[in-house]
């Protein structure tokens, strides 16, 4: 049974969960808020490397105040101990009276078992508040559980006429500082970032995060190439089918157009970021064949989810509609 304040406190837990995004794979980035008598007594989010869990962090902060409190958590608490105690058992031991969770955990070792332990212990349970937002916040973890691969975001920085570079490959810089800063923030939220061999050879990209205070959040660098050896500090993928082997929940694909076309043709793009600059190139490098045979096949594939100005550039965000 839901309470009037459930949405408010779940929103707080979801905001906390984002602090761990891009740093917790292969565990989900979960947020937890423990509330007693209308006051937050404990807060937590999954820490880098996946441990400790959000619930454990919040329970330590709450201490004895957790007894009789309500715990808001963005995902079903784990049911079996791993590198630490099971979160469902920790809630029971702490005397939590009620648990509100946004989503069931599809991971086979959990999937309903955490809720069953809580219910057997007499803890009141509500599931569903904030479910849509939690799906988006944990899109990488959920994609891995459902499709055995990371959630893929494709970035395209384009001119008004759809070119990503001059005909000879030169592309620095199509977009301005605000758009580039936004792109670097997206890097910081990813576990891994991928470019194709052409971009690697022509641009020698560093792929770090050039934002003050977030430099340490640089994702794992991945090169898509059938022929290149792994450069120091990089992972090489020979084929798109290998992305499931990456220890990554969120993969950011940044270049170039051949790589973008390959991911789109394989239907592996879940989120599309299009940064469009107010300039015309004419005869530049554009997106190649993505396997489309009829315009009707392309209709209804993408849903716009955001649009904003970044300085003089325009960002449009789309999510792939599946099933």
C-alpha positions, 0 to 999 in steps of 0.5 A: 500500500502506497503512502502520499510521501512515497514518490517524494522519498523515492525521488530522493533515492533515485537522485542518490543512485546517480552518484554511482552511475558509471562506476558500479558495474557489474552491480546496479547503481542503487540509491536508498533513503531511510526515513523515520517520522518524516525525517531522513536518518540514513542515505546511501548509494552503491559505491565504486566497484559495486560494494558496499551496497546502497542499503548497507551504507544507509543502514550504517548511517541510520544506526538505531534510528532504522528500527521502525523506519521506512526504507526507500530503495530503487531496486529489490534488496539482494537476498543472498550474501556475497562480499557482504551480508544480504541487504534483505537480511540487514533490513530485517536485523535492523528492524526496518518496518516497511520497504518501498522499492521501485523495481523487482531485480531481474538478476536470477539470484535475487528476482523476488527472493529479496521481497519474499524474505522481507515479507516472511519477516513481517515487513510491509512492502510496496513495489512500484513507486518511481518504476519508470524513472528507475528503469532509466536510471538502471538502464545499463544493468537491466539491459545486461540482465535482459539482453546480455549486453551493455546499454549503448548510447551513440553520440553524433556531432553533426553539421546542419547538413548531417556531416560529421567531418570534412571530406578528408576526415577533419572534424575538430571542432564541429560543436562549441564548448558547451556541447563538448562539456555536455559530451564529457559529462556523458563520458563520466556517466559511462563504464566504457567508451568506444571508437572505431579504428579510423577515428583512433588512427586519424584523431589519436583520441584520449577519451578522458573526462575534461571536466573539473573534479571529474577527471577520475571518472574516465571510462574504459577505452575500447577500440573496435578493429579487426586488425589492430592490437590493443594499445596500452590501456585499451580493450580491442573488440574484433566484432560487435558481438563481443560487446557483451563480454565487456565489464560495462553496463553503459557503453558510450559510442563516440566515433566515427561514422562507419562505427556509428552505422555498424551499431545502427545496422546491428540494432545495438543503439538504445539511446541517441545523442545528436549535437547539431552545430549551426554550420554547413559543410557540403560534401562532408562525411555522413552516415553510411548504410544502416541496412534500411530497405524501406522508409516504413521500416524506420517509422516508430523506432525512436522516441524523443526524450530531450531537446535543449540548446547548448550555447549555439548548438542544439542537442536532441536525445532519442531512445530506441523503442523496443518491444 
